[in-house]
């Protein structure tokens, strides 16, 4: 009985864990790495697809499901178990991902052909995604299902997304029995629409996320403890809209198409119905994302059994919790382009949530440089993404090859994260009546996951370890299990990463000096060298400007 960590191991994305038992191979999630994670581990499957017998999905987000079509494309013919809501969301999300893969491959191929190189094949296609759907089988929350000899499973509401789950696996090999619990993404408290996470009281081994393991979410004003009433969240959103509209600007919200968009629509309905923006009687809201529109239809028709009491109370009164008269959904490209020619202020919600692809990049291009506008983030921004750069205070970014100054107001909607913070993670882990033999800490980057594992070991006295990609452990051999690593309390998460970044900057300085020297020594094509020199000079000046800005900003914050 073995467990191998192929994804989200000291990374935030690309969830994929293999369990071997009784000659069967199980996967819990098969997600797509994104941002820096993709650059580090790539997108290829690190195992034979035709060897996998069963897949269990915690929820529909692409970093947990995005390589399912690739799995099928490469020979998987087993069964994929998920809740009904997850299966329905996967139907639209995987097809959309396939479309993105096709478009990116087409763009890369055109570029390669112009350079005299071979074209690029997509990772998978829309047809591959559609084919994958035939392998899905739906499961119901709280029911124990017999999967195979020595394999049982149960899905529990994780409170993260419509249909999201923590997964219990009961495994038997010979006379040995082990129970594994995969947390999936653990939801935050009091989120719009969906229920709070369920808690599990028994496990031998826990595989749990740690995305926000080193921090506590900032709560909106007027929040009492973990309890953040809907009207408090809605008022925070209303305040951002009010001041932006008074400036004559737009509120641009990069949002994950599935889950976050619908939660924001829920809050916007509250803002409009309760007139929380007193200066403006009309608040035009546009959802500009074909995937978001499709997902909203799934949410609107898939309420029973998944939604919280507040939402169901609205439904029972005949009120749709995420729709309102001033909402306009956009799927047509021409209508999307027309949005950026509007004179009147509006709210634009568009995917992707980390600003890496999709129509959001066009809206950012047309609004980032406008000081009257606001860009509002409401979800996690992974390292290496455009969203992370903007949120971290970049003064200018490059979109579609063009440098765009960031002059708009950049803000966050606090308390609406779909992930539990450190307090929520500890509450989930301490729900077990008996300490697990080991907690494997995943879904945190290379600083957070080891730190949270150390925190769990020190404060909860639970053995905890943050595996790296490709690490494999025998769950029947106690002596072979990893020893909890203790991270120095004095080493604050991200400090080591900051020092590494500074060292990399020094290396790049040496490289730049070498490039300048070669250009200076070059005697051929002087006109080309002049253009290159001008571009390089401008880039260095921008970097110097950014560094000066950061020095002033952080020195001021430190004071």
MOCOR-V236671 format. One record per residue. N is the residue number from 1. RES is the residue in one small letter. PHI is phi in whole degrees, -180 to 180 (NA if undefined). NEAR is the number of other C-alpha atoms within 10 Angstrom. Layout:
n=[N;N]
res=[RES;RES]
phi=[PHI;PHI]
near=[NEAR;NEAR]
This chain:
n=[1;2;3;4;5;6;7;8;9;10;11;12;13;14;15;16;17;18;19;20;21;22;23;24;25;26;27;28;29;30;31;32;33;34;35;36;37;38;39;40;41;42;43;44;45;46;47;48;49;50;51;52;53;54;55;56;57;58;59;60;61;62;63;64;65;66;67;68;69;70;71;72;73;74;75;76;77;78;79;80;81;82;83;84;85;86;87;88;89;90;91;92;93;94;95;96;97;98;99;100;101;102;103;104;105;106;107;108;109;110;111;112;113;114;115;116;117;118;119;120;121;122;123;124;125;126;127;128;129;130;131;132;133;134;135;136;137;138;139;140;141;142;143;144;145;146;147;148;149;150;151;152;153;154;155;156;157;158;159;160;161;162;163;164;165;166;167;168;169;170;171;172;173;174;175;176;177;178;179;180;181;182;183;184;185;186;187;188;189;190;191;192;193;194;195;196;197;198;199;200;201;202;203;204;205;206;207;208;209;210;211;212;213;214;215;216;217;218;219;220;221;222;223;224;225;226;227;228;229;230;231;232;233;234;235;236;237;238;239;240;241;242;243;244;245;246;247;248;249;250;251;252;253;254;255;256;257;258;259;260;261;262;263;264;265;266;267;268;269;270;271;272;273;274;275;276;277;278;279;280;281;282;283;284;285;286;287;288;289;290;291;292;293;294;295;296;297;298;299;300;301;302;303;304;305;306;307;308;309;310;311;312;313;314;315;316;317;318;319;320;321;322;323;324;325;326;327;328;329;330;331;332;333;334;335;336;337;338;339;340;341;342;343;344;345;346;347;348;349;350;351;352;353;354;355;356;357;358;359;360;361;362;363;364;365;366;367;368;369;370;371;372;373;374;375;376;377;378;379;380;381;382;383;384;385;386;387;388;389;390;391;392;393;394;395;396;397;398;399;400;401;402;403;404;405;406;407;408;409;410;411;412;413;414;415;416;417;418;419;420;421;422;423;424;425;426;427;428;429;430;431;432;433;434;435;436;437;438;439;440;441;442;443;444;445;446;447;448;449;450;451;452;453;454;455;456;457;458;459;460;461;462;463;464;465;466;467;468;469;470;471;472;473;474;475;476;477;478;479;480;481;482;483;484;485;486;487;488;489;490;491;492;493;494;495;496;497;498;499;500;501;502;503;504;505;506;507;508;509;510;511;512;513;514;515;516;517;518;519;520;521;522;523;524;525;526;527;528;529;530;531;532;533;534;535;536;537;538;539;540;541;542;543;544;545;546;547;548;549;550;551;552;553;554;555;556;557;558;559]
res=[x;x;x;x;x;x;x;x;x;x;x;x;x;x;x;x;x;x;x;x;x;x;x;x;x;x;x;x;x;x;x;x;x;x;x;x;x;x;x;x;x;x;x;x;x;x;x;x;x;x;x;x;x;x;x;x;x;x;x;x;x;x;x;x;x;x;x;x;x;x;x;x;x;x;x;x;x;x;x;x;x;x;x;x;x;x;x;x;x;x;x;x;x;x;x;x;x;x;x;x;x;x;x;x;x;x;x;x;x;x;x;x;x;x;x;x;x;x;x;x;x;x;x;x;x;x;x;x;x;x;x;x;x;x;x;x;x;x;x;x;x;x;x;x;x;x;x;x;x;x;x;x;x;x;x;x;x;x;x;x;x;x;x;x;x;x;x;x;x;x;x;x;x;x;x;x;x;x;x;x;x;x;x;x;x;x;x;x;x;x;x;x;x;x;x;x;x;x;x;x;x;x;x;x;x;x;x;x;x;x;x;x;x;x;x;x;x;x;x;x;x;x;x;x;x;x;x;x;x;x;x;x;x;x;x;x;x;x;x;x;x;x;x;x;x;x;x;x;x;x;x;x;x;x;x;x;x;x;x;x;x;x;x;x;x;x;x;x;x;x;x;x;x;x;x;x;x;x;x;x;x;x;x;x;x;x;x;x;x;x;x;x;x;x;x;x;x;x;x;x;x;x;x;x;x;x;x;x;x;x;x;x;x;x;x;x;x;x;x;x;x;x;x;x;x;x;x;x;x;x;x;x;x;x;x;x;x;x;x;x;x;x;x;x;x;x;x;x;x;x;x;x;x;x;x;x;x;x;x;x;x;x;x;x;x;x;x;x;x;x;x;x;x;x;x;x;x;x;x;x;x;x;x;x;x;x;x;x;x;x;x;x;x;x;x;x;x;x;x;x;x;x;x;x;x;x;x;x;x;x;x;x;x;x;x;x;x;x;x;x;x;x;x;x;x;x;x;x;x;x;x;x;x;x;x;x;x;x;x;x;x;x;x;x;x;x;x;x;x;x;x;x;x;x;x;x;x;x;x;x;x;x;x;x;x;x;x;x;x;x;x;x;x;x;x;x;x;x;x;x;x;x;x;x;x;x;x;x;x;x;x;x;x;x;x;x;x;x;x;x;x;x;x;x;x;x;x;x;x;x;x;x;x;x;x;x;x;x;x;x;x;x;x;x;x;x;x;x;x;x;x;x;x;x;x;x;x;x;x;x;x;x;x;x;x;x;x;x;x;x;x;x;x;x;x;x;x;x;x]
phi=[NA;-127;-129;-130;-102;-100;-148;53;-101;55;-144;-96;-117;77;-52;-171;-128;-106;-122;-111;-153;53;77;-102;-116;-114;-115;-106;71;-151;-94;-95;-66;-135;61;-62;-62;-62;-66;-83;-113;76;-111;-66;-74;-90;-155;-79;-65;-75;-87;-81;-96;-140;-127;-118;-105;-77;-168;-90;-57;-62;-73;-116;-128;-65;-106;-59;-61;-66;-58;-69;-58;-95;122;-64;-137;-91;-118;-116;-101;-161;-69;-59;-65;-62;-62;-66;-68;-62;-57;-90;-72;-70;-64;-63;-63;-60;-63;-62;-61;-65;-65;-66;-66;-64;-64;-65;-67;-59;-66;-67;-63;-63;-94;77;-109;-78;-66;-112;-89;-67;-57;-161;-116;-60;-63;-61;-65;-66;-64;-63;-63;-68;-95;-79;-132;-85;-122;-106;-54;75;-100;-83;-114;-81;-98;-164;-60;78;-136;-129;-140;-143;-101;-124;-65;-93;66;-106;-158;-52;83;-69;-142;-96;-119;-99;-121;-98;-122;-134;-135;65;-94;-89;-127;-141;-114;-110;-123;-102;-68;62;-87;-82;-76;-81;-79;55;-79;-59;79;-101;-74;-69;-64;-80;-119;-114;-112;-149;-168;-86;-131;-116;-116;-127;-76;-146;-49;-112;-67;-110;-152;-113;-59;-70;-93;-63;-61;77;-74;-113;60;-83;-83;-119;-59;-58;-66;-70;-62;-64;-67;-61;-65;-61;-62;-66;-64;-58;-72;-70;-63;-63;-80;85;-107;-103;-103;-102;-119;-68;-144;-64;-61;-113;105;-67;-57;-69;-65;-67;-61;-59;-68;-64;-60;-64;-57;-74;-65;-99;51;-79;-108;-62;-77;-124;-80;-117;-125;-67;-125;-120;-100;-108;-172;-54;-68;-61;-63;-64;-64;-62;-64;-64;-61;-64;-109;-133;-91;-68;92;-118;-91;-80;-64;-60;-68;-65;-64;-65;-60;-65;-90;84;-102;-80;-72;-125;-122;-158;-59;-86;-85;-122;-100;-123;-121;-74;-63;-62;-67;-65;-63;-64;-58;-81;-110;-66;-92;-82;-67;-158;-105;-118;-106;-149;-101;-95;-65;-103;66;-88;-158;87;-71;-58;-65;-68;-68;-65;-57;-91;-129;-59;-81;-95;-65;-80;-92;-133;-112;-114;-96;-135;-152;-63;-115;-69;-58;88;-97;-62;-60;-63;-62;-65;-65;-79;101;-57;-84;-155;-134;-108;-129;54;79;-114;-78;-119;-71;-102;-113;-73;-77;-112;-141;-120;-93;-76;80;-108;-58;-79;-104;-63;-89;-57;-62;-67;-65;-64;-60;-64;-70;-82;-74;-70;-68;-122;-58;-63;-64;-160;-110;-89;-99;-126;52;-146;-72;-68;-94;-73;-60;-63;-64;-68;-61;-64;-60;-62;-66;-75;-94;-109;58;-110;-60;-144;-150;-103;-71;-105;-57;81;-72;-131;-136;-89;-77;-99;-114;-59;-67;-86;-71;-68;-88;-59;-88;-102;-93;-56;-59;-77;-88;-70;-51;87;-65;-62;-62;-64;-63;-63;-64;-65;-65;-65;-63;-64;-62;-68;-63;-62;-63;-62;-62;-66;-62;-61;-64;-65;-65;-66;-81;-71;-109;-105;45;-61;-65;-69;-64;-64;-64;-63;-64;-64;-62;-67;-60;-62;-65;-66;-64;-65;-63;-61;-63;-63;-65;-64;-62;-64;-61;-66;-62;-77;-64;-66;-62;-66;-69]
near=[19;14;19;19;21;23;30;28;28;23;28;27;26;28;30;26;26;23;22;18;19;14;9;16;16;22;22;22;28;28;24;27;27;24;17;16;23;15;11;11;17;14;18;13;16;11;11;11;18;14;14;21;18;21;24;24;29;31;27;30;23;23;21;25;25;26;28;27;26;23;23;20;20;15;13;21;18;17;18;23;22;28;25;18;23;25;22;20;22;27;18;20;25;28;24;17;23;24;18;19;17;19;14;16;18;16;12;16;18;15;15;14;12;10;9;9;11;13;16;17;14;17;19;25;23;18;14;20;28;16;14;24;19;11;15;22;14;14;19;17;20;13;11;15;14;12;12;13;12;17;18;16;22;19;26;22;29;28;29;28;28;27;28;29;31;27;26;22;21;19;21;17;15;8;5;10;14;15;18;21;22;22;26;25;27;29;28;24;23;19;24;26;25;28;24;19;23;15;18;18;13;17;22;18;20;23;22;23;26;31;27;23;26;18;14;13;18;13;18;18;12;11;14;10;7;14;12;19;15;15;15;17;25;22;21;19;21;22;15;19;27;18;17;23;23;13;14;15;22;26;26;24;28;28;27;23;25;27;22;22;25;26;20;22;21;21;24;25;20;21;23;21;10;13;16;21;20;13;11;13;10;13;20;15;20;19;26;27;26;21;22;28;19;17;23;24;12;17;21;14;10;16;18;10;14;21;21;18;12;14;21;20;13;12;16;9;8;9;13;16;25;23;16;17;10;13;17;14;19;18;15;11;12;9;12;21;14;9;17;16;9;10;10;11;21;22;22;22;28;29;25;22;25;27;24;19;14;16;20;24;21;17;23;22;20;13;24;24;17;17;15;20;25;27;26;21;23;23;21;17;19;19;16;15;15;22;22;18;18;21;15;11;14;17;19;18;16;11;14;9;7;9;11;18;16;21;17;20;17;18;15;16;20;17;26;23;21;22;27;28;24;18;16;21;24;15;13;21;21;17;14;16;11;11;20;21;16;22;26;22;29;33;26;25;24;19;19;26;31;27;27;29;26;25;20;23;19;15;9;14;11;20;21;29;26;28;24;20;17;14;11;17;17;15;22;14;10;11;9;10;16;15;11;20;16;17;17;9;10;6;11;13;19;13;11;12;12;11;11;12;12;12;12;11;12;12;11;12;13;10;12;14;11;12;14;15;11;11;17;13;9;11;9;9;8;12;9;10;15;13;11;14;16;11;12;15;13;12;12;14;12;14;14;12;13;16;12;11;15;15;12;12;12;10;10;9;8;7;5]
